[in-house]
Structures are given as structure tokens and as C-alpha cells.
Amino acid sequence: LDRSEGGSSPSTVSPVLPIKFVTHCFFLTHKCILLGITQTIHLFNDLLRAYSRVRRMNVLGGPVRLLQSQILGIKAHATHPQLLELCLTFYTATSIWLVELVKQDRQELFPLPQQTPA
């Protein structure tokens, strides 16, 4: 980060390079996946707790059926094979890319010899 002359307050910090649209898309995709899956799991857990409480009270009818349908809907969404596959593929591609970046940086900073000692 480049600090402007005359001050070093955090409000004057500007990025060294302009952030490109693709970079915004990359980070927004990660954030959306995180928020979407996390919120879905929290909602699923809350519904399971409510369902458990209602079942312990032996309430029959509307509340139980409503909770059951909501639980099944969220479970179907959270375990959708294509959603999970795409999320895992994106995370895998990101991981591979980050490992390659670290490997490139390491070779420049600390080059290892091609031949190993016997």
C-alpha cells in the first residue's frame, strides 16, 4: 500500500495498483459462497432446534408440518449436488492457484538445487 505524502492515517491509504473487475468478481464470489452456505446452515440448525422443541411438546398439525417442509426445502438446497460441486471446484481452483503463487515466490526467494545430495 502506498501512503500519501504528508500523512500516514489509514484514510489516506490507496492501493498500489488499481483493482480490476475480475478481481472484484473473484472476491465477491468467495464472499457470496461463504455467506450463502453459512446462512443456510445456520437457518437449517435453527429450524432443527425449533422442530425438536415442537416435537417434545407433542404439538401436532400446522407447526410440525410447516417446520418439516422448511427443513426439507433447506436440506434439498444445501445438499444440491451441482451447487456443492461448483463450490468445491471453485475452492479447489483457488487453492491450487494460491499454492502455485507460493511455490513461485519460494523459488525466487530460496532457490533449491536441481540435484539432491547423495
matplotlib code that plots the C-alpha trace (Angstrom):
import matplotlib.pyplot as plt

x = [0.0, 1.2, 0.7, 0.3, 2.9, 2.2, 0.2, 0.0, -3.5, -5.5, -7.9, -5.2, -4.1, -4.6, -3.9, -0.6, -2.4, -6.0, -8.3, -9.6, -13.2, -12.2, -10.6, -13.8, -15.7, -13.3, -13.6, -17.3, -17.8, -15.9, -17.9, -21.2, -20.4, -19.3, -22.4, -24.9, -23.7, -23.1, -26.5, -28.2, -26.5, -27.4, -31.0, -31.1, -29.7, -32.3, -35.1, -33.9, -33.9, -37.4, -38.6, -37.1, -38.8, -42.2, -41.9, -41.0, -44.2, -46.2, -47.8, -49.5, -50.7, -49.6, -46.3, -44.8, -45.8, -44.6, -41.2, -40.9, -41.4, -39.0, -36.3, -36.7, -36.5, -33.3, -31.8, -32.6, -30.9, -27.8, -27.2, -27.9, -25.1, -24.4, -24.2, -21.8, -19.7, -19.4, -18.5, -15.9, -14.5, -14.1, -12.4, -10.1, -9.1, -8.4, -6.3, -4.3, -3.7, -2.6, -0.2, 1.3, 1.8, 3.6, 5.7, 6.7, 7.6, 9.6, 11.7, 12.6, 13.4, 15.1, 16.0, 16.6, 19.3, 18.1, 20.2, 19.9, 23.0, 23.6]
y = [0.0, 3.5, 6.2, 9.7, 12.3, 14.4, 11.9, 8.3, 8.0, 5.0, 7.2, 8.2, 4.7, 3.9, 0.6, 0.5, -0.9, -0.3, -3.2, -4.8, -6.0, -9.7, -9.3, -7.9, -10.8, -13.3, -11.9, -11.3, -15.0, -16.2, -13.9, -14.9, -18.6, -18.1, -16.1, -18.2, -21.6, -20.3, -18.6, -21.7, -24.0, -21.6, -21.5, -25.2, -25.7, -23.2, -25.0, -28.3, -26.9, -25.5, -28.8, -30.6, -28.3, -28.6, -32.4, -32.5, -30.6, -33.1, -30.4, -31.9, -30.3, -26.9, -26.0, -29.5, -29.8, -26.3, -26.9, -30.3, -28.7, -25.9, -28.3, -30.5, -27.4, -26.2, -29.7, -30.0, -26.7, -27.2, -30.7, -30.0, -31.9, -29.3, -26.4, -28.4, -29.5, -25.9, -24.5, -27.2, -26.8, -23.0, -23.6, -26.2, -24.0, -21.1, -23.4, -24.7, -21.1, -19.9, -22.9, -22.1, -18.5, -19.5, -22.0, -19.3, -16.9, -19.5, -20.4, -16.8, -16.2, -19.6, -21.5, -25.2, -27.0, -29.4, -32.3, -33.5, -34.5, -38.3]
z = [0.0, -0.8, 1.8, 0.5, 1.5, 4.5, 6.4, 7.4, 8.5, 7.4, 5.4, 3.0, 2.1, -1.5, -3.4, -5.4, -8.5, -9.5, -8.6, -11.8, -12.4, -12.4, -9.0, -7.7, -9.2, -7.6, -4.1, -4.4, -5.5, -2.4, -0.1, -1.7, -1.3, 2.3, 3.2, 1.3, 2.6, 6.2, 6.4, 5.0, 7.6, 10.5, 9.3, 9.0, 12.5, 13.9, 12.2, 13.5, 17.1, 16.7, 15.3, 18.2, 20.7, 19.0, 18.8, 22.6, 23.3, 21.3, 19.2, 16.1, 13.0, 11.4, 13.2, 12.7, 9.1, 8.4, 10.0, 8.2, 4.8, 5.6, 6.8, 3.7, 1.4, 3.0, 3.1, -0.6, -1.3, 0.9, -0.5, -4.2, -6.0, -8.7, -6.1, -3.9, -7.0, -8.3, -4.8, -4.3, -7.8, -7.2, -3.9, -5.3, -8.2, -5.8, -3.6, -6.5, -7.7, -4.2, -3.8, -7.2, -6.2, -3.0, -4.9, -7.4, -4.6, -2.7, -5.7, -6.2, -2.6, -1.8, -5.0, -4.4, -6.4, -9.1, -7.8, -4.2, -2.2, -2.1]

ax = plt.figure().add_subplot(projection="3d")
ax.plot(x, y, z, "-o")
ax.set_aspect("equal")
plt.show()
